[in-house]
Amino acid sequence: MFVCLLPSQTFAQSKDELQALQEQIKRKQQQVAKQLAKAKSLQAELRQSELKIAKAATALNTTEKELKANQQEQRALKKRQGEIKQKLAQQQDILAKQIRSAFMTGNHDYAKMLLNQENPAKFERTITYYQYLNKARRELIDEFRQLGDELTQVNLTLIEKQDRLQNLLDRQQAQQATLTQEQASRKQTLSKVQSAIESDAAKIEELQANEQNLRKAIAEAERLAAQKPTSFDGLAKLKGKLLKPADGRVRKLFGTKRQGQVRWKGVIVEGNEGSNVIAIHHGKVLYANWLRGFGLVIVLDHGNGYMSLYGHNQALLHQAGDTVTAGEPIALVGQSGGQSSPNLYFEIRYKGDPVNPTQWIKH
């Protein structure tokens, strides 16, 4: 049995269906907006947490450098201490032999030798010999005293360095505890951020917003840099020859889909937390700050429109305006920007557009 609907009834039904669909879209949009608003609020909290981690990690990195320098200085001092002791022993032996020799030959009375009318030539040779011997002995004794003074100073410096080393070790332990505490706090915040963005639509919008923020940050940095142009000659001649920015496995993600139609603009280097991130080539720091979705980011200007970008860092070792050399540490590998494991996010851009980094890095 077929039911024939009147045109007015068909229109009313279509209208109801359209209205229901619009309501569903509206609810979905409201849900996405709510998720994004919550995520934005939590991102501010995440930013504060990651900046605290950066502060603790930077302090720890500085302390570890001081520790290495202190240990090197102690090694050099101990080496010098050994050299002085060896030289003192040698000179002590020489002096002992000279004193023994003088004792065995006896003291020469110059007046007595003259009255005894000894051979004048022989007498003069003897005088000259003993003058030379006494001068050499005095010089040896002076040098012996100087070495003794230096040894005393080296011993005192070693004690100071050892005390300083203990202070540095205590400070390192306290800084490591602070870092661990901040990382635990960040983990809780990150869990909230991840649960706040549930739908794919919200995730896509979040990624697009992050990409837009990055473009704005780079554009602003370029605008400021244009006021003080650099003389760097770019990267055009260095394709396939650039340094790898961090140790670790490279995930060749460039150009692949990330979420929806959002594609990867760079690569991920899976590294050890706290290890060095280095400049792929000499350049000037354009940007060094925390950026939503990318965490602690540093951007280098290499001239002629070429830039390199390093994200997800634990800490930044340079600030905007600094000049860096190829291979110089510029940051520490981390998991800022909401990462769940330590890695480096790395991009190369030419005139603002991303290019495939794997084609530029030396393998």
Secondary structure as UniProt FT lines:
FT   HELIX           7..105
FT   HELIX           110..115
FT   TURN            116..117
FT   HELIX           120..196
FT   HELIX           200..226
FT   HELIX           236..238
FT   TURN            239..241
FT   STRAND          249..251
FT   TURN            254..255
FT   STRAND          257..259
FT   TURN            260..261
FT   STRAND          262..263
FT   STRAND          267..270
FT   TURN            273..274
FT   STRAND          276..278
FT   STRAND          283..291
FT   TURN            292..294
FT   STRAND          295..303
FT   TURN            304..305
FT   STRAND          306..316
FT   TURN            320..321
FT   STRAND          323..324
FT   TURN            326..327
FT   STRAND          329..334
FT   TURN            336..338
FT   STRAND          343..350
FT   TURN            351..352
FT   STRAND          353..355
FT   HELIX           357..359
//
